[in-house]
Amino acid sequence: MSPDHAIVTDPLLLDAIEIQRGPAAVRYGGSAVNGAVNLIDSKVPKIRPAGGLAGAAELRYGTSDQEMTTAGRVTAGLGPIVVHAEGARSFRDDYGVPEEFGTDTLGDSFAENSTYAFGASVVTDKGYVGAAYTRQDATYGLPGHSHANGVCHLHGYPFPAPGRIDLHCLGHGNYQNPFPNPDSDTALIDLRSERVDLRADLVDVLPGISDIRVRGSYTDYLHDEVDGPILYSRYANDVWDGRLELTHKPLLGFIGTVGVQYTDGTFSGLNLIDLHVPPTASFGFGGVQDYLTRNVGLFLSERRSFGSVDIEIAARKDWRTIKTPIPGDFYINLEEEYWGYYIDTYGEKWRQAIEQDYREGFALSNPDRKHDPFSASVGATWNVSQKYSVALSLAHTERAPNVRELFADGSSLATNSYEVGLLATGFVENYLPDDLFDYEDGVLERSRAINLTFRKVGGPFEFEIGAFFQDVDNYIFAHLLETEYTTGQRHDFLLYTTADAKFYGADGQVSYQLNPNSRITVFGDYVSTSLKNEEGNLPRIPPGRFGARYEYASGALTADLEYYRTLEQDRVASYERPTDGYNMLNATIAYNIDMGQRADFEVYARATNLTDELAFVHTSFVKDQSPLRGRNIVFGIRTQF
């Protein structure tokens, strides 16, 4: 959708969070090049709860933003019918920040969110079939937002050769700011999302097939971007998605899954910041541009053990088409005094002739865009002993650019940037170096990766340490070409382009059980990049981090204390500013009360940024305007049964 918008889920409503890497992630396509995060929930019940009833509830309060959150879930079974209901609601004011930022709260960082879901399944000894409906509503502010840069546009200067592009943020002629209201007005997102899920898992219902897995969903997403009294943009995303997976029984020692996925989506809202302004051109189409995406994916994964070595292979092939249909009806806003020229040129049916010319020109300039990425991976895990293992994976991944990377062409006020996509370069390519456009329309980001992981589990001393290397051709990124401060607010000119790059890094954690009650863990991660054919750095690369955590558990009492250091990021791209490192100190304490009969009750307090340190996230588009929250303590009570 966008770097600044996301659907969030309360942790209480999840059963588990899976992180899949290597061959296990390939089945999700090229967008999972660095792994996939799978949120597992029970909206569609999978099993009958023990005793016929299960549930959980939580209430929490946060000091930094006066957070008030309630969440709950319940599952009930009666014979083969199992029903589920869940919901969460939260209110947050602007969160507190360290005073050295210049103020004690971050303006427009408030958020209000509510979500609920209802589902039901038929559960038998062969599996389950069920459906669920989910609704989410949210209203949240856009910290760092400024509509003063709504006037920003591009100028091209051909001399001296090869020319240059200038991001110009002063109004003149037809370039005027579409926002007449004060820049101090609150900017916010008003979001609604509705989703229907159909799910089924069935075992041993077909010969040779051990498991059938069906997933189908329809999502209707809409959010309005509002600045004071003005509704200036509306994003919509309607997506149908279906997925069928068949897991076969052992064949020549292999167990595997073959699957197909179909996705049909309609997205709109890109490049739109003047929804409230009537068309001023003499001719044009009066609607909002839709982007229609159709994708079919086939995937296969297989695994087998050869003694102490476990092998897994996976591959996926996708066929994707993006269509850009004509956006709405054709309009003519031409004063009658100018009709004569067009009558002389086209005849009495000049209106029809001009419309036909516009339609043919639009179709010629907007052909279907096709991408057919292929990804494959092979992994091996050598179980040296019951405690030690070594894992190695190799992968070739192809990723197709998303709609924003392809078609962006205008200002995004949420990220304070003017963006030009890979296929929206008709104007800028006349004034910028050719190497910025050295890619084909059907460009694919191609990555070759190797990952090596060492693990030890069991005993007082445990660890998991990994290293990776990626060699990427046509790495797609937003290249920062200019930063403009004319209006007093930062606005970046970002050109999506490609470059050949290398990524390498390491992550891991090592823990030691000091005694039956205490464990200490040290952890860290680091990533570095380099451009293969040119000097400079890639933008928004996360800095390294290292830290330690002490955990204590004794009976009903648990506690932990965590410290980590995020390093300075000074390997920055042109026009990008370095980001200072920072320290973070967090702590949690909880007490569990056993209520008997499968029920318990927990009281907890969780503190973050105890030292109230001013910290900025280097990967954020609005990092300078949006620091991390200051000292915050969340008090909560939780029960489950």
C-alpha positions in Angstrom: 0.0 0.0 0.0 2.6 2.6 1.2 5.5 2.8 3.5 3.4 4.8 6.0 0.2 2.7 6.3 -0.3 -0.7 7.8 -3.0 -3.0 9.3 -2.1 -3.8 12.9 -3.2 -6.8 15.0 -3.4 -7.0 18.8 -1.1 -9.8 20.1 -3.8 -11.3 22.3 -5.8 -12.2 19.1 -2.9 -14.3 17.7 -2.1 -17.9 18.4 1.5 -17.7 17.2 3.9 -15.7 14.9 6.0 -17.8 12.5 9.1 -16.5 10.8 9.9 -18.6 7.7 13.2 -18.4 5.8 14.9 -20.2 3.0 12.9 -22.8 1.1 9.9 -22.5 3.5 9.5 -18.8 2.4 9.7 -19.4 -1.3 6.1 -20.6 -1.5 5.1 -17.0 -0.8 7.0 -15.6 -3.8 9.7 -13.1 -4.5 8.5 -10.5 -2.1 9.6 -12.9 0.7 13.2 -12.7 -0.4 14.3 -12.1 3.2 11.7 -14.4 4.8 8.0 -14.4 5.5 6.1 -13.5 8.7 3.0 -15.6 9.2 0.4 -14.5 11.7 -1.6 -17.4 12.9 -5.0 -16.8 14.4 -8.2 -18.7 15.3 -10.8 -16.5 13.5 -11.7 -19.7 11.8 -11.6 -22.3 14.6 -9.4 -25.3 13.8 -10.1 -27.5 16.8 -12.8 -27.9 19.5 -11.7 -26.3 22.7 -11.1 -28.5 25.7 -14.1 -28.5 27.9 -16.1 -26.8 25.1 -15.0 -23.2 26.0 -11.8 -21.3 25.8 -10.9 -17.6 25.8 -8.7 -14.7 26.9 -9.1 -11.1 27.8 -6.7 -8.2 28.4 -6.8 -4.6 29.7 -3.8 -2.3 29.6 -2.9 1.4 30.2 0.1 3.2 28.9 1.6 6.3 30.5 3.3 7.9 27.5 0.2 8.3 25.4 -2.6 7.6 27.9 -3.2 4.3 26.0 -6.4 2.5 26.9 -6.7 -0.9 25.3 -9.2 -3.8 25.8 -9.0 -7.0 23.9 -10.8 -10.4 24.2 -11.4 -13.7 22.4 -13.7 -16.6 23.0 -14.2 -20.0 21.3 -17.1 -22.3 22.0 -17.9 -25.8 20.7 -21.1 -27.7 20.6 -20.7 -31.0 18.8 -19.0 -30.5 15.5 -19.8 -26.8 15.4 -17.2 -24.4 16.8 -17.8 -20.7 16.9 -15.3 -17.9 17.6 -15.6 -14.2 18.4 -12.8 -11.7 19.1 -12.3 -7.9 19.4 -10.0 -5.2 20.4 -10.3 -1.5 20.9 -7.6 1.1 21.8 -7.3 4.8 22.3 -3.9 6.7 22.3 -3.2 10.4 22.6 -0.1 12.0 21.1 2.8 10.1 22.6 5.5 11.6 24.8 9.0 12.3 23.5 12.2 13.5 25.3 12.1 17.3 25.8 15.3 17.8 23.9 13.2 17.2 20.7 11.8 20.7 21.4 8.4 19.5 22.8 7.2 16.9 25.2 4.8 15.2 22.8 4.9 14.3 19.2 2.0 16.1 17.4 -0.5 14.1 15.4 0.8 10.7 16.8 -2.6 9.9 18.2 -4.4 6.7 17.2 -7.8 5.1 17.7 -8.4 1.5 16.6 -11.1 -1.1 16.8 -11.3 -4.5 15.3 -13.7 -7.4 15.7 -14.2 -10.8 14.0 -16.7 -13.6 14.0 -16.1 -17.1 12.7 -17.4 -20.6 12.7 -16.2 -24.1 11.6 -17.4 -27.6 11.2 -14.7 -29.7 13.0 -14.4 -33.5 12.5 -11.7 -36.1 12.9 -10.8 -35.3 9.2 -10.1 -31.6 9.8 -12.3 -28.5 9.6 -14.0 -26.2 7.1 -15.1 -22.7 8.2 -15.4 -19.0 7.5 -14.9 -15.7 9.3 -15.6 -12.0 8.9 -13.3 -9.3 10.2 -13.8 -5.6 10.4 -11.2 -3.0 11.4 -11.6 0.8 11.8 -8.8 3.2 12.7 -8.2 6.9 12.9 -4.6 8.0 13.4 -2.5 11.1 12.9 0.4 11.6 10.5 3.3 13.1 12.5 5.7 15.1 10.5 3.1 15.7 7.8 3.0 19.1 6.0 0.8 20.1 3.2 2.9 23.2 2.5 4.7 21.0 0.0 1.6 20.2 -1.9 2.7 22.8 -4.4 6.0 21.0 -5.2 6.6 20.1 -8.8 9.5 19.4 -11.2 11.3 21.7 -13.6 13.7 20.4 -16.3 16.7 22.3 -17.5 18.5 20.9 -20.6 21.7 22.9 -20.2 24.4 22.3 -19.4 24.2 18.7 -20.8 23.0 16.2 -19.8 20.6 18.6 -18.0 19.1 18.6 -14.6 15.8 18.3 -12.7 14.9 20.8 -10.0 12.3 20.1 -7.3 10.5 23.5 -7.2 8.3 24.3 -4.2 6.9 27.8 -5.1 3.6 28.4 -6.7 3.3 29.9 -10.1 0.9 29.7 -13.1 -0.9 26.4 -13.0 1.3 25.1 -10.2 -0.5 26.2 -7.0 -0.9 24.6 -3.6 -4.3 22.7 -3.5 -4.5 23.3 0.2 -6.0 26.7 1.3 -6.1 25.8 5.0 -3.3 26.4 7.6 -0.4 24.0 7.7 -1.0 23.7 11.5 -4.3 21.7 10.8 -4.2 18.1 11.9 -3.6 15.5 9.2 -5.0 12.1 9.8 -5.9 8.7 8.2 -9.5 7.4 8.5 -9.3 3.7 7.7 -11.8 0.9 7.2 -11.0 -2.7 6.3 -13.4 -5.6 5.9 -12.3 -9.1 5.2 -14.0 -12.5 4.6 -12.0 -15.6 5.0 -12.7 -19.2 3.9 -10.4 -21.8 5.3 -10.2 -25.6 5.3 -7.6 -28.2 6.4 -8.5 -31.8 5.6 -6.4 -35.0 6.2 -6.5 -38.3 4.4 -9.5 -37.6 2.2 -7.8 -38.3 -1.2 -5.6 -41.3 -2.2 -1.9 -40.4 -1.9 -2.7 -37.0 -0.3 -2.1 -36.6 3.4 -3.4 -33.0 3.7 -5.5 -30.5 1.7 -5.2 -26.9 2.7 -7.6 -24.3 1.3 -7.4 -20.5 1.8 -9.7 -18.0 0.3 -10.2 -14.4 1.2 -11.8 -11.1 0.0 -10.5 -7.8 1.4 -12.1 -4.5 1.0 -9.7 -1.8 2.2 -10.3 1.9 2.2 -8.6 4.9 3.8 -9.2 8.6 3.5 -6.4 11.1 4.0 -7.7 14.2 5.7 -6.0 17.6 6.3 -8.1 19.8 8.6 -11.5 20.0 6.8 -10.2 18.7 3.5 -10.5 15.2 2.2 -7.5 15.2 -0.2 -6.8 11.6 -1.0 -8.5 8.2 -0.9 -6.7 4.9 -1.1 -8.7 1.7 -1.9 -7.6 -1.8 -2.4 -10.0 -4.7 -3.2 -8.3 -8.0 -3.3 -9.6 -11.6 -4.0 -7.1 -14.2 -3.1 -7.3 -18.0 -3.3 -4.8 -20.7 -2.4 -4.9 -24.5 -2.7 -2.1 -26.7 -1.3 -1.9 -30.5 -1.5 0.6 -32.4 0.6 1.4 -35.8 -0.6 2.3 -38.9 1.3 5.9 -40.2 1.3 7.1 -40.7 -2.3 10.6 -42.1 -2.8 11.3 -40.8 0.7 10.1 -37.3 0.0 7.2 -35.4 1.6 6.1 -32.3 -0.2 3.4 -29.8 -1.1 2.3 -28.6 -4.4 0.1 -25.5 -4.6 -1.5 -22.8 -6.7 -2.4 -19.2 -5.8 -4.6 -16.7 -7.6 -4.8 -13.1 -6.7 -7.0 -10.4 -8.3 -6.6 -6.9 -6.9 -7.9 -3.4 -7.8 -5.8 -0.6 -6.2 -6.4 3.2 -6.4 -5.2 6.4 -4.8 -1.6 6.6 -6.0 -0.4 10.1 -6.9 -3.7 11.7 -5.6 -3.4 14.7 -3.3 -6.1 16.9 -4.9 -9.3 14.9 -4.7 -11.1 18.0 -3.5 -10.0 20.1 -6.5 -12.3 20.1 -9.6 -10.5 19.3 -12.9 -9.1 22.5 -14.6 -7.8 21.0 -17.8 -9.8 21.6 -21.0 -10.0 17.9 -21.7 -9.4 14.7 -19.7 -10.8 11.8 -17.9 -12.7 12.6 -14.7 -12.0 9.5 -12.5 -9.3 8.1 -10.3 -6.8 5.8 -11.8 -7.2 2.1 -11.0 -4.4 -0.5 -11.2 -5.7 -4.0 -11.8 -3.4 -6.8 -10.8 -3.9 -10.4 -11.8 -1.4 -13.0 -10.5 -1.2 -16.7 -10.8 1.5 -18.6 -8.9 2.5 -22.3 -8.9 4.8 -23.6 -6.2 6.3 -26.9 -5.0 8.3 -27.8 -1.9 9.8 -31.1 -1.0 11.7 -32.4 2.0 13.5 -35.6 3.0 16.0 -36.8 5.5 19.2 -38.6 4.6 20.4 -39.9 7.9 21.4 -36.9 10.0 20.9 -34.5 7.1 17.5 -32.9 6.4 17.1 -31.6 2.8 14.4 -29.1 1.7 13.8 -27.7 -1.8 11.2 -25.3 -3.1 10.3 -23.4 -6.2 7.7 -20.9 -7.3 6.7 -19.5 -10.7 4.4 -16.4 -11.0 2.6 -14.8 -14.0 1.5 -11.2 -13.2 -0.3 -8.7 -15.3 -1.0 -5.1 -14.3 -3.6 -3.2 -16.3 -4.3 0.5 -16.1 -7.8 1.1 -17.4 -9.1 4.6 -18.5 -9.9 6.5 -15.3 -13.5 7.4 -15.6 -15.6 9.3 -18.2 -14.2 11.8 -20.6 -15.0 15.5 -19.9 -14.7 18.7 -21.9 -14.2 22.0 -19.9 -13.8 24.2 -23.0 -15.3 27.6 -23.2 -17.6 28.1 -26.2 -15.4 30.8 -27.7 -12.7 28.2 -28.5 -15.0 25.7 -30.1 -14.5 27.1 -33.6 -10.9 25.8 -33.8 -11.9 22.3 -33.0 -14.9 22.3 -35.4 -12.5 23.4 -38.2 -10.0 20.7 -37.3 -12.3 17.8 -36.5 -15.7 18.7 -37.9 -19.1 18.9 -36.3 -18.4 15.7 -34.3 -15.2 17.2 -32.8 -16.2 16.1 -29.3 -16.3 12.4 -30.3 -13.1 12.8 -32.3 -11.1 14.3 -29.4 -12.4 11.7 -27.0 -11.4 9.0 -29.4 -7.9 10.5 -29.7 -7.5 10.7 -25.9 -8.7 7.1 -25.5 -6.3 5.8 -28.2 -3.4 7.8 -26.8 -4.1 6.6 -23.2 -4.2 2.9 -24.4 -0.9 3.4 -26.3 0.8 5.0 -23.3 -0.5 2.4 -20.9 -0.1 -1.1 -22.2 -0.5 -4.1 -20.0 2.6 -4.7 -17.8 3.7 -8.3 -17.5 6.2 -9.8 -15.0 6.9 -13.5 -14.7 9.3 -14.0 -11.8 10.7 -17.4 -10.8 12.2 -18.3 -7.4 13.9 -21.4 -6.1 15.8 -22.4 -3.0 17.5 -25.5 -1.5 18.4 -25.9 2.1 20.2 -28.6 4.1 20.4 -29.0 7.9 23.0 -31.3 9.4 22.0 -32.5 12.8 25.5 -33.0 14.2 24.0 -34.3 17.4 20.8 -33.9 19.5 22.0 -30.4 20.5 24.1 -29.1 17.6 23.0 -28.4 14.0 24.3 -26.5 11.0 22.0 -25.2 8.3 22.9 -24.0 4.8 20.5 -22.5 2.2 21.0 -21.3 -1.3 18.3 -19.3 -3.1 17.6 -17.6 -6.5 14.8 -15.1 -6.1 13.1 -12.8 -8.6 10.8 -10.0 -7.4 8.5 -8.0 -9.6 8.2 -4.3 -8.7 5.1 -3.2 -6.9 2.5 -0.7 -8.1 4.1 2.2 -6.3 7.6 1.4 -7.6 6.2 1.3 -11.1 3.7 4.1 -11.3 4.4 6.7 -8.6 4.4 10.2 -10.2 3.8 13.0 -7.8 3.9 14.2 -4.1 3.2 11.9 -1.2 2.5 14.2 1.7 2.6 11.4 4.3 6.3 10.7 3.4 7.2 14.3 2.5 8.5 13.3 -0.9 7.9 13.7 -4.6 8.2 10.3 -6.2 8.7 9.1 -9.8 8.3 5.4 -10.5 10.1 3.2 -12.9 7.5 3.6 -15.7 6.6 7.3 -15.0 9.9 8.7 -16.3 8.6 10.3 -19.6 9.6 13.8 -18.4 12.5 13.3 -16.1 14.5 11.0 -18.4 15.2 13.9 -20.7 17.2 15.7 -18.0 18.9 13.1 -16.0 21.8 10.7 -16.7 21.0 7.7 -18.8 22.3 5.2 -16.3 19.4 6.0 -14.0 17.1 4.5 -16.6 19.2 1.5 -17.6 16.4 -1.1 -17.1 13.6 -2.7 -19.2 9.9 -2.1 -18.7 9.6 -5.7 -17.4 12.5 -5.4 -15.0 12.8 -8.0 -12.3 14.9 -7.7 -9.1 17.1 -10.9 -9.1 18.8 -12.0 -6.0 21.3 -14.9 -5.4 21.6 -15.6 -1.7 23.4 -17.9 0.7 22.6 -18.3 4.4 24.5 -20.2 7.0 23.2 -20.8 10.5 24.8 -22.6 13.5 22.4 -23.7 16.4 22.7 -25.4 19.8 19.6 -26.2 21.8 19.3 -27.9 25.1 21.5 -27.6 28.2 22.4 -24.3 30.0 24.3 -22.9 27.0 22.3 -22.3 23.8 22.9 -20.2 20.7 21.8 -19.5 17.1 24.2 -17.5 14.9 23.6 -16.8 11.3 25.4 -15.0 8.4 24.1 -14.2 4.9 25.2 -12.8 1.6 23.0 -11.6 -1.3 24.1 -10.6 -4.8 21.3 -8.6 -6.3 20.9 -7.5 -9.9 18.4 -4.7 -10.6 17.9 -3.9 -6.9 14.9 -1.5 -6.9 15.0 1.5 -4.6 14.0 5.1 -4.2 17.0 7.1 -5.1 17.2 10.4 -3.3 18.2 13.1 -5.8 17.3 16.4 -4.1 16.0 17.8 -0.8 14.0 21.1 -0.9 13.4 23.4 2.1 11.8 26.4 0.3 8.5 26.1 2.3 10.3 25.6 5.6 9.4 21.9 5.5 11.6 19.1 4.1 10.5 17.6 0.8 12.6 14.9 -1.0 12.7 14.1 -4.7 12.8 10.3 -5.0 13.4 8.5 -8.3 12.8 4.8 -8.3 15.6 3.2 -10.2 17.7 0.0 -10.2 21.3 -0.8 -9.3 23.4 -3.9 -8.8 24.2 -4.3 -5.2 25.6 -6.7 -2.5 24.1 -7.3 0.9 25.9 -9.1 3.7 25.4 -9.4 7.4 25.0 -11.5 10.5 22.6 -11.9 13.4 22.3 -14.2 16.3 21.8 -14.7 20.0 23.7 -16.6 22.7 22.1 -17.5 26.0 23.3 -19.1 29.3 21.1 -20.5 32.1 22.8 -19.1 35.2 20.7 -21.1 37.6 17.2 -22.6 37.6 15.7 -19.2 37.9 17.9 -17.0 35.7 19.0 -16.8 32.1 21.1 -14.2 30.3 21.1 -13.6 26.6 23.3 -11.5 24.3 22.0 -10.7 20.8 22.9 -8.5 17.8 22.4 -8.0 14.1 24.3 -6.2 11.4 23.8 -5.6 7.7 26.0 -3.8 5.2 25.6 -3.0 1.5 27.6 -1.9 -1.4 26.9 -0.9 -5.0 28.7 -3.2 -7.5 29.3 -0.8 -10.4 29.4 2.6 -8.8 30.3 4.6 -5.7 27.9 5.6 -3.1 25.5 3.9 -0.7 21.9 2.6 -0.7 19.4 4.7 1.3 17.6 3.7 4.5 19.8 0.7 5.4 19.2 -0.2 9.0 22.2 0.3 11.4 23.7 -2.5 13.4 22.4 -3.4 16.9 23.7 -5.3 19.9 22.3 -5.9 23.4 21.7 -8.2 26.3 18.7 -9.5 28.2 18.4 -10.9 31.7 15.4 -13.1 32.4 14.2 -14.3 35.9 11.4 -16.7 36.7 10.5 -18.0 40.1 7.1 -19.6 40.7 4.4 -17.1 39.7 6.9 -14.2 39.2 8.7 -13.5 36.0 10.8 -10.5 35.0 13.3 -9.3 32.5 15.7 -6.4 31.9 16.9 -5.6 28.4 19.4 -3.2 27.0 20.4 -2.7 23.4 22.5 -0.2 21.5 21.5 0.8 18.0 24.6 2.1 16.2 25.0 5.3 14.3 24.3 5.0 10.6 26.8 7.1 8.7 27.0 5.1 5.5 24.4 7.1 3.8 23.2 7.8 0.2 23.5 11.2 -1.4 21.3 13.9 0.2 20.6 11.4 3.0 21.4 12.5 6.6 23.3 10.3 9.0 21.3 9.1 12.0 22.8 9.1 15.5 22.9 5.9 17.5 20.9 5.4 20.7 20.6 3.3 23.8 17.4 1.5 24.8 16.6 0.1 28.2 13.4 -1.9 28.7 12.0 -4.0 31.6 9.0 -6.2 32.3 7.6 -7.7 35.5 4.6 -10.0 35.7 2.8 -12.1 38.4 0.6 -15.0 37.5 -2.3 -16.2 39.7 -3.6 -19.7 39.1 -7.4 -19.6 39.3 -7.8 -23.4 38.9 -9.9 -25.2 36.4 -7.7 -24.3 33.5 -7.9 -20.5 34.2 -5.2 -18.1 35.2 -4.8 -14.4 35.8 -1.7 -12.2 35.2 -0.8 -8.7 36.2 2.2 -7.1 34.5 4.1 -3.9 33.9 6.2 -3.3 30.9 8.6 -0.3 30.6 10.3 0.9 27.4 13.0 3.6 26.9 13.5 3.9 30.7 16.3 6.5 30.2 14.0 8.6 28.1 16.5 8.9 25.3 15.9 10.8 22.1 16.0 8.2 19.2 15.4 8.3 15.5 14.8 5.4 13.1 17.1 5.6 10.1 14.8 3.6 7.8 11.8 6.0 8.3 10.9 8.5 5.5 10.1 11.1 8.2 12.7 10.2 10.7 13.7 13.8 11.6 10.0 14.7 12.3 9.1 11.5 14.1 11.3 10.2 16.9 10.6 7.1 18.9 8.4 7.5 21.9 10.1 8.5 25.2 9.8 6.7 28.5 6.6 4.6 28.7 5.2 2.2 31.2 2.3 -0.1 30.2 0.3 -1.6 33.1 -1.9 -4.6 32.2 -4.0 -7.4 33.4 -4.6 -10.6 31.4 -6.7 -13.7 31.9 -7.2 -16.8 29.9 -9.2 -19.9 30.3 
